[in-house]
Amino acid sequence: MTSPTTGRRATGFFLGFLVVALLIAGGLSYFASGDPDGLDSVTLSGCTLSEDGEPAGGTCIAQNADEHALGDSPLADYAIGGGEGTVGAAGIIGVLVTLVVAGGLFWVLRRRDPR
C-alpha cells in the first residue's frame, strides 16, 4: 500500500509531466523546420522537381510514392485541417490522444490483486 505522501508525489509528477509535454507540443512546435528532412532529401535524389516540389522526371524513390491513406484526415501534415498556424493545437491534441490511449492501455493491462 502507498502512503498519502507517495500518492501526492506521483500525482505532482504526472501533472508536471503533462504540463511540460503540452508546453513542448503547443509552443515549441512553431519552431520546427518546414524544410524537408534527410529522408525526403534521399528519396528525391535523382529526380527533377516540378514547381510545386513534386517529382516530375528522373529516377528516384519518390516517384513510386502514393498519397497516404490518412492524408485527408483532420490532423494531416501536423496541422488542423491543413490550416496555417495550427501546428501547436495539433501537437496538443496529439499529446492528449497519446496520453489517453497509453493511460487506457496501462489501466487495462495493470496487475490486479488476486483477492
HUZI-V374611 format. One record per residue. RES is the residue in three letters. SS is DSSP state (H for helix, E for strand, C for the rest). Layout:
# HUZI-V374611
res;ss
RES;SS
RES;SS
This chain:
# HUZI-V374611
res;ss
MET;C
THR;C
SER;C
PRO;H
THR;H
THR;H
GLY;H
ARG;H
ARG;H
ALA;H
THR;H
GLY;H
PHE;H
PHE;H
LEU;H
GLY;H
PHE;H
LEU;H
VAL;H
VAL;H
ALA;H
LEU;H
LEU;H
ILE;H
ALA;H
GLY;H
GLY;H
LEU;H
SER;H
TYR;H
PHE;H
ALA;C
SER;C
GLY;C
ASP;C
PRO;C
ASP;C
GLY;H
LEU;H
ASP;H
SER;H
VAL;H
THR;H
LEU;H
SER;C
GLY;C
CYS;E
THR;E
LEU;E
SER;C
GLU;C
ASP;C
GLY;C
GLU;C
PRO;E
ALA;E
GLY;E
GLY;E
THR;C
CYS;C
ILE;H
ALA;H
GLN;H
ASN;H
ALA;C
ASP;C
GLU;C
HIS;C
ALA;C
LEU;C
GLY;C
ASP;C
SER;C
PRO;C
LEU;C
ALA;H
ASP;H
TYR;H
ALA;C
ILE;C
GLY;C
GLY;C
GLY;C
GLU;C
GLY;C
THR;C
VAL;H
GLY;H
ALA;H
ALA;H
GLY;H
ILE;H
ILE;H
GLY;H
VAL;H
LEU;H
VAL;H
THR;H
LEU;H
VAL;H
VAL;H
ALA;H
GLY;H
GLY;H
LEU;H
PHE;H
TRP;H
VAL;H
LEU;H
ARG;C
ARG;C
ARG;C
ASP;C
PRO;C
ARG;C
